[in-house]
């Protein structure tokens, strides 16, 4: 697609960022994003919450505040009871209200499979936009949610994992908003940010590496992992995205300096739904940021650093 030439477009399609940002005035820029997904779980209320949190996250990752949201709905009205749709929308509504934004309408299409998400508008000061292309050599990389949710969703469907375990150990974090984590991060010299979704941890770090023209060094042993995720890979469970994510990353200067079992390696490509934020801050500020995250009961872990070596990813 041709790149727009509008000088007020601060962030467009060039760096595969999480949202577009357009300058409205000297003090206000509009953040615009849309995302919708198929159900990761059968419970419609959880589905609504998770999808809404996933959509809203893109505004947070740009440093912004969500202000309005529109429902995007596909629903098989001839095959599912309308009570299911009501619960999906109730989940989305509750998560939008929690974010402080206003749910102001939407659009619905009759479809064979339910899909739900939001078009979200947010605001940010034009000089305080955070992108996935601003990381600098010497930055620490901090992650605010575990990885491994993709294989867990599939494991419930195949009967390898009891749903009650997923609901207890995974869904509350998956459905959690990233807003409070971003509020803490913005108190520091935040150079870059993105959120972890369908491309997995390495896929999104690759976008950071390319956008920032730097190398990302990831410490595998530091990665937070959802309970039972590694066990499910050991049992042969996987997702439809792992192979594609692996192929995408392998084409772009991936260096593996740690010996991993096959199941351990799969976690690097596991697609997330409503994953955590990847934050790039100066090394000297990382400890204080982590302490403030802990004080606010927000999970945050330092998982690596940015270097000025050739563009790509190194896993140690």
C-alpha positions as CSV (number, residue, x, y, z in Angstrom):
1,X,0.0,0.0,0.0
2,X,1.3,3.5,-0.7
3,X,2.5,5.4,2.3
4,X,0.4,8.5,3.1
5,X,2.3,11.8,2.7
6,X,0.3,13.7,5.4
7,X,2.7,15.6,7.7
8,X,0.3,15.2,10.6
9,X,0.5,11.4,10.4
10,X,3.0,10.6,13.2
11,X,2.8,6.8,13.0
12,X,1.6,5.0,10.0
13,X,2.2,1.5,8.5
14,X,6.0,1.7,8.1
15,X,7.2,-0.1,11.2
16,X,4.3,-2.5,11.8
17,X,3.4,-0.6,15.0
18,X,0.4,-1.3,17.2
19,X,-1.8,1.6,16.1
20,X,-1.8,4.7,13.9
21,X,-1.2,8.1,15.4
22,X,-2.5,11.4,13.8
23,X,-1.8,14.9,15.1
24,X,-5.0,16.9,15.7
25,X,-3.5,19.9,17.4
26,X,-0.3,21.0,19.0
27,X,-1.3,19.2,22.2
28,X,-3.5,16.3,21.0
29,X,-2.8,13.3,18.7
30,X,-5.4,10.7,18.0
31,X,-4.5,7.0,18.3
32,X,-6.6,4.7,16.1
33,X,-6.6,0.9,16.1
34,X,-8.9,-2.1,15.5
35,X,-8.7,-5.7,16.4
36,X,-11.0,-8.7,16.6
37,X,-10.5,-12.4,17.3
38,X,-12.3,-15.7,17.3
39,X,-13.1,-17.2,20.8
40,X,-10.0,-18.4,22.6
41,X,-12.4,-20.0,25.2
42,X,-16.0,-21.2,25.1
43,X,-17.2,-18.9,27.9
44,X,-18.7,-15.9,26.2
45,X,-18.1,-13.4,29.1
46,X,-14.4,-14.3,29.3
47,X,-14.2,-14.1,25.5
48,X,-15.6,-10.5,25.6
49,X,-13.3,-9.4,28.3
50,X,-10.2,-10.9,26.7
51,X,-10.9,-9.5,23.2
52,X,-11.7,-6.1,24.5
53,X,-8.5,-6.0,26.7
54,X,-6.5,-7.1,23.6
55,X,-8.0,-4.3,21.5
56,X,-7.5,-1.6,24.1
57,X,-3.9,-2.7,24.7
58,X,-2.7,-1.2,21.4
59,X,-3.6,2.3,22.6
60,X,-1.7,1.8,25.9
61,X,1.4,0.5,24.0
62,X,1.5,3.8,22.1
63,X,1.6,5.7,25.4
64,X,-2.0,6.8,25.1
65,X,-5.3,6.9,26.9
66,X,-8.4,5.1,25.4
67,X,-11.4,7.4,25.0
68,X,-14.0,5.7,22.8
69,X,-14.6,2.2,21.5
70,X,-16.9,0.6,18.9
71,X,-17.9,-3.0,18.9
72,X,-16.9,-5.2,15.9
73,X,-19.1,-8.3,16.0
74,X,-19.6,-11.3,13.8
75,X,-22.2,-13.8,15.1
76,X,-24.0,-16.9,13.9
77,X,-27.5,-15.8,14.9
78,X,-29.1,-19.0,13.4
79,X,-26.9,-21.3,15.4
80,X,-26.2,-19.7,18.7
81,X,-28.6,-18.3,21.3
82,X,-28.7,-14.5,21.5
83,X,-27.8,-14.8,25.2
84,X,-24.3,-15.8,24.1
85,X,-24.0,-12.6,22.2
86,X,-25.3,-10.7,25.2
87,X,-22.6,-12.2,27.4
88,X,-19.8,-11.5,24.9
89,X,-20.9,-7.8,24.6
90,X,-21.3,-7.6,28.4
91,X,-17.7,-8.8,28.8
92,X,-16.4,-6.2,26.3
93,X,-18.5,-3.5,27.9
94,X,-17.2,-4.2,31.4
95,X,-13.6,-4.1,30.2
96,X,-14.1,-0.8,28.3
97,X,-15.7,0.7,31.4
98,X,-12.7,-0.5,33.5
99,X,-10.4,1.3,31.0
100,X,-12.2,4.6,31.5
101,X,-13.2,4.7,27.8
102,X,-16.8,5.1,26.4
103,X,-18.4,2.3,24.4
104,X,-20.3,4.3,21.8
105,X,-21.8,1.7,19.4
106,X,-20.5,-0.7,16.7
107,X,-21.4,-2.9,13.8
108,X,-22.6,-6.5,13.6
109,X,-22.5,-9.0,10.7
110,X,-24.2,-12.4,10.6
111,X,-21.3,-14.9,10.2
112,X,-20.8,-18.7,10.6
113,X,-18.3,-18.3,13.5
114,X,-18.4,-15.7,16.3
115,X,-15.8,-13.0,16.2
116,X,-15.5,-10.0,18.5
117,X,-13.3,-7.0,19.1
118,X,-13.1,-3.3,19.2
119,X,-12.2,-0.3,17.2
120,X,-10.6,2.0,19.8
121,X,-9.7,5.7,19.6
122,X,-7.2,7.1,22.1
123,X,-5.4,10.4,22.7
124,X,-1.8,11.2,23.5
125,X,0.4,14.3,23.4
126,X,2.2,14.4,20.0
127,X,5.6,14.7,21.7
128,X,4.9,11.7,24.0
129,X,4.1,9.0,21.5
130,X,5.7,5.7,22.2
131,X,6.5,3.3,19.3
132,X,8.0,-0.1,18.7
133,X,10.9,1.6,16.9
134,X,12.4,3.7,19.7
135,X,14.5,1.3,21.6
136,X,18.2,2.2,22.1
137,X,21.4,0.2,22.7
138,X,21.8,-0.1,26.5
139,X,18.1,-0.4,27.2
140,X,16.7,-3.1,29.4
141,X,13.7,-5.0,28.1
142,X,10.9,-5.7,30.5
143,X,7.8,-7.9,30.0
144,X,4.6,-7.5,32.0
145,X,2.7,-10.8,31.4
146,X,3.8,-14.4,31.0
147,X,3.9,-16.2,27.7
148,X,2.3,-19.6,26.7
149,X,-1.4,-18.8,26.6
150,X,-1.8,-19.9,23.0
151,X,-0.9,-23.6,23.7
152,X,-3.1,-23.6,26.8
153,X,-6.2,-22.5,24.9
154,X,-5.6,-25.3,22.4
155,X,-4.9,-27.8,25.2
156,X,-8.3,-27.1,26.8
157,X,-10.0,-27.8,23.4
158,X,-8.2,-31.1,22.9
159,X,-8.9,-32.2,26.5
160,X,-5.2,-32.2,27.7
161,X,-5.8,-29.4,30.2
162,X,-8.9,-29.0,32.5
163,X,-10.7,-25.7,31.9
164,X,-10.8,-25.0,35.6
165,X,-7.0,-24.8,35.6
166,X,-7.0,-22.3,32.7
167,X,-9.7,-20.2,34.4
168,X,-7.7,-20.2,37.6
169,X,-4.1,-19.7,36.5
170,X,-4.3,-18.0,33.1
171,X,-7.5,-16.1,32.2
172,X,-7.3,-13.4,34.9
173,X,-3.9,-12.3,33.6
174,X,-4.9,-12.6,29.9
175,X,-8.0,-10.5,30.5
176,X,-6.1,-7.9,32.6
177,X,-5.7,-4.4,31.1
178,X,-2.2,-3.1,30.4
179,X,-3.1,0.4,31.4
180,X,-1.7,0.3,35.0
181,X,1.6,-1.1,33.8
182,X,1.9,1.7,31.2
183,X,1.1,4.3,33.8
184,X,4.1,3.1,35.8
185,X,6.3,2.8,32.8
186,X,5.6,6.4,31.7
187,X,7.1,7.7,34.9
188,X,10.5,6.6,33.5
189,X,12.4,7.4,30.2
190,X,10.5,4.9,28.2
191,X,12.1,4.6,24.8
192,X,10.0,1.9,23.2
193,X,7.0,-0.3,23.7
194,X,4.9,-2.9,22.0
195,X,2.5,-5.6,23.2
196,X,2.9,-9.4,22.7
197,X,0.1,-10.9,20.6
198,X,-0.1,-13.3,17.7
199,X,3.5,-13.3,16.5
200,X,4.8,-14.6,19.8
201,X,7.6,-13.1,22.0
202,X,10.3,-13.5,19.3
203,X,8.1,-12.2,16.5
204,X,7.3,-9.0,18.3
205,X,10.9,-8.6,19.5
206,X,11.9,-8.9,15.8
207,X,9.7,-5.9,15.0
208,X,11.4,-4.0,17.8
209,X,14.8,-5.0,16.4
210,X,14.0,-3.9,12.8
211,X,12.2,-0.7,13.9
212,X,15.0,0.3,16.2
213,X,17.9,-0.8,13.9
214,X,19.4,-2.8,16.8
215,X,19.8,-6.2,18.2
216,X,17.6,-7.7,20.9
217,X,19.3,-10.1,23.3
218,X,16.8,-12.3,25.2
219,X,17.6,-14.4,28.3
220,X,15.4,-17.5,28.0
221,X,15.7,-18.4,31.6
222,X,14.2,-15.1,32.6
223,X,11.0,-15.5,30.5
224,X,7.8,-15.8,32.7
225,X,5.7,-18.7,31.5
226,X,2.1,-19.6,32.3
227,X,1.6,-22.7,34.5
228,X,1.3,-25.9,32.4
229,X,2.3,-24.2,29.1
230,X,5.7,-26.1,28.8
231,X,4.0,-29.3,30.0
232,X,1.4,-29.0,27.1
233,X,4.2,-28.6,24.5
234,X,5.9,-31.7,26.0
235,X,2.6,-33.6,25.6
236,X,2.6,-32.7,21.9
237,X,0.1,-29.8,21.9
238,X,0.8,-26.8,19.7
239,X,-1.0,-24.0,17.8
240,X,-1.6,-23.2,14.2
241,X,0.7,-20.1,14.4
242,X,3.9,-21.6,15.8
243,X,5.3,-22.9,12.5
244,X,4.6,-19.6,10.7
245,X,6.1,-17.5,13.6
246,X,9.2,-19.7,13.6
247,X,9.7,-19.4,9.9
248,X,9.2,-15.6,10.0
249,X,11.8,-15.2,12.8
250,X,14.3,-17.6,11.3
251,X,14.5,-15.6,8.1
252,X,15.8,-12.6,10.1
253,X,19.1,-13.3,11.8
254,X,18.0,-15.4,14.7
255,X,21.0,-16.6,16.8
256,X,20.4,-19.3,19.4
257,X,23.2,-19.5,22.0
258,X,21.3,-21.6,24.5
259,X,20.5,-25.3,24.0
260,X,16.7,-25.8,24.4
261,X,14.5,-28.8,24.3
262,X,12.0,-28.8,21.4
263,X,9.1,-28.0,23.8
264,X,11.0,-25.1,25.4
265,X,11.8,-23.6,22.0
266,X,8.1,-23.8,21.0
267,X,7.3,-21.3,23.8
268,X,9.3,-18.6,21.9
269,X,6.8,-18.8,19.0
270,X,3.6,-19.3,21.0
271,X,1.0,-16.8,19.9
272,X,-0.5,-14.7,22.7
273,X,-3.9,-13.2,23.0
274,X,-3.9,-10.0,25.0
275,X,-0.3,-10.4,26.0
276,X,1.9,-8.2,28.1
277,X,3.8,-5.0,27.2
278,X,7.4,-5.1,26.1
279,X,9.1,-2.0,27.6
280,X,12.5,-0.6,26.7
281,X,14.0,1.6,29.4
282,X,17.6,2.6,30.2
283,X,19.4,-0.1,32.2
284,X,20.0,2.3,35.1
285,X,16.2,2.8,35.5
286,X,15.1,-0.8,35.2
287,X,15.5,-1.8,38.9
288,X,13.4,1.2,40.0
289,X,10.7,0.5,37.4
290,X,10.5,-3.2,38.5
291,X,10.2,-2.1,42.2
292,X,7.4,0.3,41.4
293,X,5.6,-2.4,39.3
294,X,5.8,-4.7,42.3
295,X,4.6,-2.0,44.6
296,X,1.5,-1.7,42.4
297,X,1.0,-5.5,42.2
298,X,1.9,-5.6,38.5
299,X,3.9,-8.5,37.2
300,X,7.1,-7.3,35.5
301,X,10.3,-9.2,34.6
302,X,13.5,-8.0,32.9
303,X,14.0,-10.5,30.0
304,X,16.9,-9.0,28.0
305,X,18.6,-5.9,26.6
306,X,19.1,-3.9,23.4
307,X,22.6,-3.8,21.8
308,X,24.1,-2.1,18.8
309,X,25.1,-5.3,17.2
310,X,23.7,-6.2,13.7
311,X,19.9,-6.2,13.5
312,X,18.2,-9.4,14.8
313,X,17.6,-11.5,17.9
314,X,20.0,-13.5,20.1
315,X,18.6,-15.9,22.6
316,X,21.0,-16.8,25.5
